[in-house]
Amino acid sequence: MVITRTPFRISFFGGGSDYPTWFNQHSGAVLSATINKYCYISCRYLPPFFEHTSRVVWSKIESVKGVDEIQHPVVRHALQWLGISEGLEIHHNADLPARAGLGSSSSFTVGFLNALQALQGRLSTKYQLALDAIHVEQELLKENVGCQDQTAAAFGGLNKIEFGGMEQVKVSPMVCSRERLKELESHLLLYFTGMSRTASEIAAEQIANIPDKEREIREMVRFVDEAVTILHSLQWADQFGKLLHETWLLKKTLSSKIANPLINSLYEEARSAGALGGKLLGAGGGGFMLFFAKPENHPAIKQRLANFLHVPFEFETSGSQIIYHAN
């Protein structure tokens, strides 16, 4: 049996520039971090004592006699792609809900591929694991997804991730002191809007709009380098928060499906209670919102947003890991 643990991510800047439609012609970059909320996948060869040959436990429970019968799209396509025909038992558990803007779908894909390869006695580099997950989601599933979620989930940590060129993906860890990372953590608040959505559907309009949004996306990519510079400066907090506010205003212009009245109201409530900035995470339409505020203003924000679920978190640096492996 193999058990993998793969983190979810929060994205600060550059979202939208990680779609191949954009970075195949222009450079793309994001600044993101993984957090200590995880997707867990256990995988083992199923003993031959059952009528079914494979069992997949997710939001559904599937007991099937062949890979082609599996409904879970990632599981079916990954098994077919890797040529695995042996019967498996697969269980998925997660700390946070799916379709909520934290890259959960890609965390599943990365964690599942990591588990399958370990089950076969192989070990991929983090880079190859990210590329494999991108291939499954973009080429096999034909999803409207970018490349940042798979990369963040595989590598872990606070990174500047660049897209395009010969390498396609380049990961540059942020060199920050432990004190600065803790300080950044202490300024962040994560809230669940209560709404879930399918990222691929939301992203389809954003991708279609890319030719008309070149100025906005270039500006969002520029914010990545500006944010890196800010994080290494002495007076960083106010500037970082204000830059998040600017990127949120830009992000909302990329598609009509990113924001809605509830999201706009929630954001303005947090701002009026002291948040310097923030953004909706992921493709938009619902899920989690991230706010940036001085720690002394957190009590007022929490009181103002008492009807929404606050999710405490910390940064993590490990990426997708095999936490149990036994023959």
C-alpha positions, 0 to 999 in steps of 0.5 A: 500500500502507498499513501501520499499527502499533497498540499493545496495552494494559495496564489498571490499574483500572476494567475491567468498567465499560466495558461498555455494560450498565454505563455506560448506567446508571452512569458507567464509567472505566478507567486504562490505558496502551499499550505498545511491543508492536504489531499490524501490518497491511499492506493493498493493492489486489490486482493482477488477475492471480490466480484469487482476488480477495482474499487475507487472511493471518493465522493462516490464509491465505485466497484468496477470490473475494468479500468474503462468502467471507472467514472472518476476521470483522473483515475481512469485516464491516469491508469490507462496512460500508465498502462496499469491493468491490475485491480486497485483499491483507491481512497481519497480524503481531503482537509478542504472541499473540492472546487474551491479555488485551492488547486484541489483537483491538481493536488489529487492528480499529483498525489494520485500519480505519485502513488501509482508510480510508487506502487510500481516501484518508481520515483519521479522528480518533483519537476517530472511529477508536475509535468505528468500531472499537467499532461493528464489534465490538459492533454488527456482530460482536455480541461481548461486548466493552467500549469501553476496548480500542478507545479505548486502541489508537486514542489511545495513552498513559497515560489515564483513559478515561470511559464514558457520557453524551453523548460515550460515550467521553472520554479524559483523558491523565495529566499525569505527568512523564517521570521519573514514567512511567519510575518507574512502568515500572520497577515493572512486570513482565509475564508470560505464563501460557501460556494463551490464551482467547476474551475474548468467552466469558469476558466473557459471564458477567461481563456477565450478573453486572453487575446483581448486582455493582453494589457491586464495579464501583462500587468498581473505578471509584472506584479509578481516581480514587484511582490518579490521585491516588496517581500525583501524590503523593510517596509513591506506589509502595506505595499504587499496588501495594496498590491493584492488589492490591485491584482484583485481589481485587475482579475475581476476584469478578465471574465464576467464569471470571476466575481458576483454580488456576494463575493464583492460584498464579502470583499468590501466588508473585509476592506471596511474592517481593516483588510488592506487587500485580498483576492478570490482564489482560483478561477473565480465564481466562489470557493475561498477568499484570501485577505491581507491585514495587519494582525491587530485588525484581524479581530474586527475582520473576523467579527465582521465576517462571522457568518463565513467560515474562517480557516486557519493555516500555515505555509508548508514546504514539502509538496507531494510526499509519500508518507506510507509505503509497504509491500 
